[in-house]
Amino acid sequence: MDDVTTWLDDAVFATPESRRADPYPFYDRLRALPDGFGRSVDMGTWHTATHAHVRALLVDPRFTTNPAFATTTTRTVGADPASSSPARNQQDVLLFMDPPDHTRIRRLASMAFTPRAVARLEGDITRIAGELLDEIGVGPGSGAFDLVSGYARLLPLAVICQMFAIPDIDRTSFLRWSDDLAHALEPIEDPDEVEATIASYLEFAAYFTDLSAARRTDLGEDLLSALLVAEADGDRLSNDELRSLFTLLFIAGHETTGNLIGNAMLALLRNPEQLDLLRAEPARIPGAVDELLRYDSSVQLTARIAKEPIEIAGTDVRFEPGDEVICYLGGANRDPAEFGHDAHLLDVTRDARNHVAFGGGI
């Protein structure tokens, strides 16, 4: 066990650059451990990359995301947006709530995401995508361009700004804020990055305060207006709750979608036969999106914390209250037990709907 935990601690504390370059050998080795779990001595956290374990942990109500329950002395920053920013410690962040608070906030927020409101966005998304492609000059005989900076990062940001009716003049600031706050998706060790994250969060929060005050006096058909007027049985979202949702939607929507576009295009370029298949059979594209999410997940890990003693069926693993489990979504999505012996290969014909790229549970 000492050899296992020493290896695990060395692997977990590797530099973010080495983990990001190719995390999959680490996931493979972690899945091969007895019962599919490892435990870090340095942090006291459990780790798993097994699909069955990850999916079960994500949906089990005996586990929570609320850091107040954790007894580990050193938390691993997970996949949750703003997890290293001041927002991480707020009591009104949806990501870290349990019922009944979570149920209440989600119920009110869902009122703004009606089928009609979502359908209304389709034309805007198509227009924005086309305009961005025109700007970078995509077409026959076009030269080289940077897909990430010129398209993948800009498309989701432009769509989210459209959803909230953010003036075009402010979008540059939103790009900077989102980039700084996205550092929360990885452990932050550089003091300068910590300072930039905090500064951007404070600027972001101040902007929202002014925007929401102005929008209250001039409601429109945008998402913020819908959230402002959302009401159920006389209950409405408070200013702090609105700000947290606003922050969450911007960071989570921007980072995950941008990563998907970049990762997907890189995967297809590295697997040209798969790209050729999609060009020949475009009807496969919706299913291919699930496979691309599975193959290289936008978010690689998240965490759950035990609220009570829990034994994992079929294993010798027992969690005590406060034990934290790091769930490697990227590893679960390459688990051969779930996706076959060729799970490390990209196959756009695969049924990958059971991926956990977006986590799971409430």
C-alpha positions in Angstrom: 0.0 0.0 0.0 2.9 2.4 0.7 4.2 2.0 -2.8 0.7 2.7 -4.2 0.2 5.8 -2.1 3.7 7.1 -2.8 3.1 6.7 -6.6 -0.3 8.3 -6.3 1.0 11.3 -4.3 3.8 11.8 -6.9 1.3 11.6 -9.7 -1.3 13.9 -8.2 1.3 16.5 -7.3 2.9 16.5 -10.8 3.0 19.9 -12.5 -0.3 20.9 -14.1 1.5 21.0 -17.5 2.5 17.3 -17.3 -1.0 16.2 -16.2 -2.6 18.3 -19.0 -0.3 16.9 -21.7 -1.4 13.3 -21.2 -3.3 12.2 -18.1 -4.5 8.9 -19.5 -1.6 6.7 -18.4 -2.3 7.9 -14.8 -6.0 7.1 -15.2 -5.1 3.6 -16.5 -2.9 2.8 -13.6 -5.4 4.2 -11.1 -8.2 2.0 -12.5 -5.9 -1.0 -12.1 -5.5 -0.5 -8.3 -7.3 -3.0 -6.0 -11.1 -2.1 -6.0 -10.3 0.8 -8.4 -9.5 3.2 -5.6 -6.3 4.8 -4.4 -5.7 7.1 -1.4 -3.3 9.9 -1.1 -1.3 10.0 2.2 -0.3 13.7 1.7 -3.9 14.9 1.2 -6.0 12.2 2.7 -8.2 12.1 -0.4 -9.4 9.1 -2.3 -9.1 8.8 -6.1 -10.9 6.8 -8.7 -11.0 6.7 -12.5 -13.4 3.8 -12.9 -16.6 4.6 -14.7 -18.9 2.5 -12.5 -17.4 4.1 -9.3 -17.4 7.6 -10.7 -21.0 7.5 -12.0 -22.2 6.0 -8.7 -20.4 8.6 -6.6 -21.7 11.5 -8.7 -25.4 10.6 -8.1 -25.3 9.2 -4.6 -27.1 11.6 -2.2 -24.9 10.4 0.6 -22.1 12.4 -0.9 -22.0 16.2 -1.2 -20.0 18.9 -3.0 -20.2 21.2 0.0 -16.6 21.8 1.3 -17.8 22.4 4.8 -18.2 18.6 5.2 -14.6 17.8 4.2 -12.1 16.7 6.9 -9.1 16.5 4.6 -6.5 19.1 5.5 -5.5 19.9 1.9 -8.3 20.0 -0.7 -7.6 19.2 -4.3 -9.2 21.8 -6.6 -11.7 20.0 -8.8 -13.5 20.7 -12.0 -16.0 23.1 -10.4 -15.8 26.6 -11.8 -14.6 29.4 -9.5 -13.4 26.7 -7.0 -10.2 28.7 -6.2 -11.8 32.1 -6.3 -13.7 34.0 -3.6 -16.8 32.5 -5.0 -15.6 29.1 -3.7 -16.4 30.0 -0.1 -19.8 31.5 -0.7 -22.8 29.7 0.7 -25.0 30.5 -2.2 -23.0 28.8 -5.0 -25.3 26.3 -6.6 -22.4 23.9 -7.3 -21.8 23.4 -3.6 -25.4 23.3 -2.3 -27.5 20.4 -1.1 -31.3 20.1 -1.0 -33.4 21.8 0.0 -31.4 25.0 -0.9 -30.2 23.4 -4.2 -33.7 22.4 -5.1 -35.0 25.9 -4.5 -32.3 27.7 -6.5 -32.5 25.2 -9.4 -36.3 25.5 -9.6 -36.2 29.2 -9.9 -33.3 29.3 -12.3 -34.9 26.7 -14.6 -37.8 29.1 -15.2 -35.5 31.2 -17.3 -34.5 28.2 -19.5 -37.8 27.4 -21.1 -37.9 25.5 -24.4 -39.1 28.7 -26.1 -36.2 30.8 -24.7 -33.6 28.2 -25.7 -35.1 27.7 -29.2 -34.9 31.5 -29.7 -31.1 31.3 -29.3 -30.6 29.0 -32.3 -30.6 31.7 -34.9 -28.3 33.9 -32.9 -25.8 31.1 -32.4 -25.8 30.2 -36.1 -25.2 33.9 -37.0 -22.4 34.4 -34.4 -20.7 31.2 -35.6 -20.8 32.3 -39.2 -19.5 35.8 -38.4 -16.6 34.4 -36.4 -15.7 32.1 -39.3 -15.8 35.0 -41.7 -13.6 37.0 -39.5 -10.8 34.4 -39.4 -11.2 33.8 -43.2 -12.2 30.1 -43.2 -12.8 28.9 -46.7 -11.2 27.5 -49.9 -7.7 28.7 -50.1 -7.7 30.3 -46.7 -4.4 30.5 -44.8 -3.6 29.3 -41.3 -5.5 30.6 -38.3 -5.6 29.9 -34.6 -8.8 27.9 -33.9 -8.7 28.3 -30.1 -8.1 32.1 -29.9 -9.9 33.0 -33.0 -13.0 30.8 -32.6 -13.2 28.3 -29.8 -12.8 30.9 -27.0 -14.9 33.6 -28.7 -17.9 31.6 -29.8 -19.3 30.5 -26.3 -18.4 33.9 -24.9 -20.3 35.7 -27.6 -23.3 33.4 -27.2 -23.4 33.9 -23.4 -23.1 37.6 -23.8 -26.0 37.5 -26.3 -28.1 35.5 -23.8 -27.5 38.1 -21.1 -27.7 41.1 -23.5 -24.2 42.3 -22.6 -23.1 45.3 -24.7 -20.5 44.5 -27.3 -18.1 47.0 -25.9 -17.9 45.0 -22.6 -17.1 41.6 -24.2 -13.3 42.2 -24.1 -13.5 42.5 -20.3 -15.6 39.4 -20.1 -13.0 37.4 -22.0 -10.3 38.5 -19.6 -12.4 37.8 -16.5 -13.4 34.4 -17.8 -9.8 33.5 -18.6 -8.6 34.5 -15.1 -11.4 32.8 -13.3 -11.0 29.7 -15.4 -7.7 29.1 -13.6 -9.9 27.8 -10.8 -10.3 24.7 -12.9 -6.8 23.7 -11.9 -4.9 24.0 -8.5 -3.5 27.5 -8.3 0.0 27.7 -6.9 1.3 30.9 -8.5 0.7 33.9 -6.2 0.3 36.1 -9.3 -2.5 33.8 -10.7 -4.2 33.8 -7.3 -4.1 37.6 -7.3 -5.4 37.9 -10.8 -8.2 35.5 -10.1 -9.3 37.5 -7.1 -9.1 40.8 -8.9 -11.1 39.5 -11.8 -13.8 38.1 -9.6 -14.2 41.4 -7.8 -14.4 43.3 -11.1 -16.9 40.7 -12.4 -19.1 40.9 -9.3 -19.1 44.8 -9.4 -20.1 44.7 -13.1 -23.0 42.4 -12.3 -24.2 44.6 -9.5 -24.4 47.6 -11.9 -25.9 45.5 -14.7 -28.6 44.0 -12.6 -29.6 47.3 -11.1 -29.9 48.8 -14.6 -31.8 45.8 -15.9 -34.4 45.9 -13.1 -35.5 49.3 -14.5 -35.5 48.2 -18.1 -36.4 44.5 -18.4 -35.9 42.8 -21.7 -36.2 39.3 -23.2 -32.7 38.3 -22.1 -31.7 35.6 -19.6 -30.8 38.1 -16.8 -34.2 39.7 -17.1 -35.9 36.3 -16.9 -33.9 35.4 -13.8 -34.8 38.7 -12.2 -38.5 38.1 -12.5 -38.5 34.3 -11.9 -40.9 33.6 -9.0 -42.4 30.5 -7.5 -44.9 30.7 -4.6 -43.7 34.2 -3.9 -40.1 33.2 -3.8 -37.4 35.0 -5.8 -33.6 34.8 -6.2 -31.7 37.2 -4.0 -29.0 39.5 -5.4 -26.3 37.2 -4.1 -27.9 34.1 -5.6 -28.3 35.9 -8.9 -24.7 37.0 -8.9 -23.5 33.4 -8.2 -25.6 32.0 -11.1 -24.4 34.8 -13.4 -20.8 33.9 -12.5 -21.4 30.2 -12.8 -23.0 30.4 -16.2 -20.3 32.6 -17.7 -17.3 30.6 -16.4 -18.8 27.1 -16.8 -20.3 27.8 -20.2 -17.3 29.6 -21.6 -14.6 27.2 -20.5 -16.3 23.9 -21.2 -17.6 24.8 -24.6 -14.3 26.3 -25.7 -12.4 23.2 -24.5 -14.8 21.0 -26.4 -14.3 22.8 -29.7 -10.5 22.8 -29.4 -10.2 19.2 -28.1 -12.7 17.9 -30.7 -10.9 19.6 -33.7 -7.5 18.4 -32.5 -8.9 14.8 -32.1 -10.4 14.9 -35.6 -7.2 16.2 -37.2 -5.2 13.5 -35.5 -7.7 10.9 -36.7 -8.4 12.0 -40.3 -10.4 8.9 -41.2 -12.9 9.9 -38.6 -13.1 13.5 -39.9 -13.6 12.1 -43.5 -16.4 9.9 -42.2 -18.2 12.9 -40.7 -17.8 14.9 -43.9 -19.3 12.0 -45.8 -22.1 11.3 -43.3 -23.0 14.6 -41.5 -26.0 12.9 -39.9 -23.5 11.3 -37.5 -22.4 14.6 -36.1 -24.8 14.8 -33.1 -23.6 11.4 -31.9 -20.0 12.3 -32.7 -20.2 15.2 -30.2 -20.8 12.7 -27.4 -17.9 10.6 -28.6 -15.6 13.6 -28.7 -16.7 14.6 -25.2 -15.9 11.1 -24.1 -12.6 10.9 -25.9 -11.1 14.1 -24.4 -13.4 15.6 -21.7 -13.6 19.3 -21.3 -13.5 18.8 -17.6 -11.1 16.1 -16.3 -12.1 15.8 -12.6 -14.5 16.7 -9.9 -15.0 15.8 -6.2 -17.5 14.3 -3.8 -17.4 14.3 0.0 -19.0 11.6 2.2 -21.6 12.9 4.6 -21.9 9.5 6.5 -20.1 6.2 6.7 -20.4 4.5 3.3 -19.2 1.1 2.1 -18.8 0.6 -1.6 -20.5 -2.6 -2.6 -18.3 -5.4 -3.9 -15.1 -3.7 -2.5 -13.2 -3.4 0.8 -13.5 0.4 0.5 -15.2 2.3 3.3 -15.5 6.1 3.5 -15.8 7.9 6.7 -17.8 11.2 7.1 -15.7 14.0 5.6 -13.6 11.8 3.3 -13.2 13.4 -0.1 -13.1 11.4 -3.4 -11.6 12.8 -6.5 -13.5 11.5 -9.5 -11.6 11.6 -12.7 -14.2 12.1 -15.4 -11.6 11.9 -18.1 -10.5 8.5 -16.8 -14.0 7.2 -16.4 -14.6 8.1 -20.0 -11.7 5.9 -21.2 -12.7 2.9 -19.0 -12.7 -0.3 -21.2 -15.2 -1.9 -18.9 -17.8 0.7 -20.0 -16.7 1.6 -23.5 -14.9 -1.5 -24.8 -11.3 -2.6 -25.4 -10.8 0.2 -27.8 -11.9 2.9 -25.4 -8.6 4.8 -26.0 -9.5 5.1 -29.7 -11.8 7.8 -31.3 -14.8 6.2 -33.0 -17.5 8.6 -34.1 -19.8 5.6 -34.7 -19.7 4.6 -31.0 -22.7 5.0 -28.7 -21.0 7.2 -26.1 -24.1 8.7 -24.5 -23.1 7.2 -21.1 -20.1 9.5 -20.8 -19.6 11.6 -17.7 -17.9 14.6 -19.3 -20.5 16.9 -17.7 -20.4 15.1 -14.3 -23.7 13.8 -13.0 -26.3 14.1 -10.3 -28.0 17.3 -9.2 
